[in-house]
Amino acid sequence: MRWILFIGALIGSSICGQEKFFGDQVFRINVRNGDEISKLSQLVNSNNLKLNFWKSPSSFNRPVDVLVPSVSLQAFKSFLRSQGLEYAVTIKDLQIYHEMDNIAADFPDLARRVKIGHSFENRPMYVLKFSTGKGARRPAVWLNAGIHSREWISQATAIWTARKIVSDYQRDPAITSILEKMDIFLLPVANPDGYVYTQTQNRLWRKTRSRNPGSSCIGADPNRNWNASFAGKGASDNPCSEVYHGPHANSEVEVKSVVDFIQKHGNFKCFIDLHSYSQLLMYPYGYSVKKAPDAEELDKVARLAAKALASVSGTEYQVGPTCTTVYPASGSSIDWAYDNGIKFAFTFELRDTGTYGFLLPANQIIPTAEETWLGLKTIMEHVRDNFY
Amino acid sequence: SASYRVPAPAPVFLPWGPMAAPQALASSPPHTKTNSFFIFRVQLKYSVSVFQINPKEGCKVHVVFSTERYNPEEREGRLGKCSARVFFKNQKPRPTINVTCTRLIEKKKRQQEDYLLYKQMKQLKNPLEIVSIPDNHGHIDPSLRPIWDLAFLGSSYVMWEMTTQVSHYYLAQLTSVRQWKTNDDTIDFDYTVLLHELSTQEIIPCRIHLVWYPGKPLKVKYHCQELQTPEEASGTEEGSAVVPTELSNF
């Protein structure tokens, strides 16, 4: 996982003690009987090796997932071998979650890691909430990333941005004043099952990993599953399609978790969704060529943001409404957000324009995140100054 | 940045936005009447004028763009300004493309580049133990670069064959490569690519068989899993598209 490790090394370089979590692994253990489960539980509960059940033991025919810190790897492997237990090491998808946890631990007055739900395969959905104020439901910004799992620059940019927010608060006037007026919620991995799948099985997987009854094809496109002209143009009713909209709106639990959270909160002013690739900054609508009522203002803000972004390394973005800038797309996140009263709704398609596409080299992560940050700040500053 | 001039009298929009024409160009075969090539990449700086002749007939696009060397490590500056007319016949693949460029790289230099690539390919050790190019983290080993370059070129023929007003392709990854020994010194290899189609977001595996010798036309045979029917294409109507001499499906 050079990609993640590279980010981790750079993000973590200013904080000590990072090394230990970047070796953590999840062991998936095939337990065959109650005796094996109880032996394992004993070891975990003893806390000798600082183990944790990632997925608790439930019944004999389901594997048990145990989180093993890197310092305990050898000892734990020996234990498993001595007990004759079969195991497999699953991928380190926890690095982003650990980093989120560390950010919250390092900046407890500013950042909190909040669980908003779970994925189809029961992985937690974590957001980072950045807030300087007391009181529930301050005006808020939602930053969404990784909804399409193969777009790795999206999750990477998000976690870099999280670290940037906490590092720059009270140093950079812009983010400081933004946070004075608004909360920021950041969801770096909106599709955790897909993300793990891209790391273990298929680098180019896009959708969720939900089962489709009656079909051998897996998953729905989580960005066609929102309740905004659901099942309209630019989505498919074929479960095997990359843009399959799902059986009904919000059928994907990953989408529902976000919808429920945002609706319950009720005071979001801005929703930004990070994707790749194409270098585009778009606003509603995707489901129709009709002009959004606020199109002029959104266009103006987007152009300012694209200009700010370009000022860093000269990366050029095109700006426009989704439908005519890229293609029709119904059931998309930003269309839902906009039609539900969140005026400042934007999609970023990050680097590049097709040379590497989804496989953006690691040395472009930080330059991409840095330039995107200026674009995000421009939008958030406008939101800050234009509450409605 | 892109600017779009729409001619009077009636405003017209290109259904898939400004991406359509440059993508067709980027994936089209090299437009030289000589049989050598160098790979160029369309810069994002372009201007597009759209003329819609007749909605039933298709869409003509005029694109002005500048080019740069495909390999970013070889910084030789811009190659020149180009002007192209792209004609998409409704939903039909193989758009007609007429391109003129100022100041292309001179013939001698092109031939030198071709021979350099040829030698690099011939020097590769067989069997090639390739998993993916680029790897899942976007890395291409410099020693594998010539393979990638040639594969990209072959893929661009395939992509152009399939490109329509609504279907635009990118090369996502090369997933297998096999080079064959030949009696006549040609470069001969089989490879599998994953193409990414933009409007459907599908990943399309294609097997491509490519034969090349510098100065001779590229021979490409291919089979893509999601095969488009080789219907009447835009290019054959206009008569001025540069069509590779040997292009066929398995």
Boltz contact constraints between the chains, C-beta under 6 A:
constraints:
  - contact:
      token1: [A, 2]
      token2: [B, 137]
      max_distance: 6.0
  - contact:
      token1: [A, 3]
      token2: [B, 137]
      max_distance: 6.0
  - contact:
      token1: [A, 203]
      token2: [B, 136]
      max_distance: 6.0
  - contact:
      token1: [A, 204]
      token2: [B, 203]
      max_distance: 6.0
  - contact:
      token1: [A, 242]
      token2: [B, 201]
      max_distance: 6.0
  - contact:
      token1: [A, 242]
      token2: [B, 202]
      max_distance: 6.0
  - contact:
      token1: [A, 243]
      token2: [B, 201]
      max_distance: 6.0
  - contact:
      token1: [A, 316]
      token2: [B, 1]
      max_distance: 6.0
  - contact:
      token1: [A, 316]
      token2: [B, 44]
      max_distance: 6.0
  - contact:
      token1: [A, 318]
      token2: [B, 2]
      max_distance: 6.0
  - contact:
      token1: [A, 324]
      token2: [B, 13]
      max_distance: 6.0
  - contact:
      token1: [A, 324]
      token2: [B, 17]
      max_distance: 6.0
  - contact:
      token1: [A, 325]
      token2: [B, 17]
      max_distance: 6.0
  - contact:
      token1: [A, 326]
      token2: [B, 17]
      max_distance: 6.0
  - contact:
      token1: [A, 327]
      token2: [B, 16]
      max_distance: 6.0
  - contact:
      token1: [A, 327]
      token2: [B, 199]
      max_distance: 6.0
  - contact:
      token1: [A, 354]
      token2: [B, 170]
      max_distance: 6.0
  - contact:
      token1: [A, 356]
      token2: [B, 138]
      max_distance: 6.0
  - contact:
      token1: [A, 357]
      token2: [B, 170]
      max_distance: 6.0
  - contact:
      token1: [A, 357]
      token2: [B, 172]
      max_distance: 6.0
  - contact:
      token1: [A, 359]
      token2: [B, 134]
      max_distance: 6.0
  - contact:
      token1: [A, 359]
      token2: [B, 138]
      max_distance: 6.0
  - contact:
      token1: [A, 360]
      token2: [B, 138]
      max_distance: 6.0
  - contact:
      token1: [A, 361]
      token2: [B, 138]
      max_distance: 6.0
  - contact:
      token1: [A, 362]
      token2: [B, 137]
      max_distance: 6.0
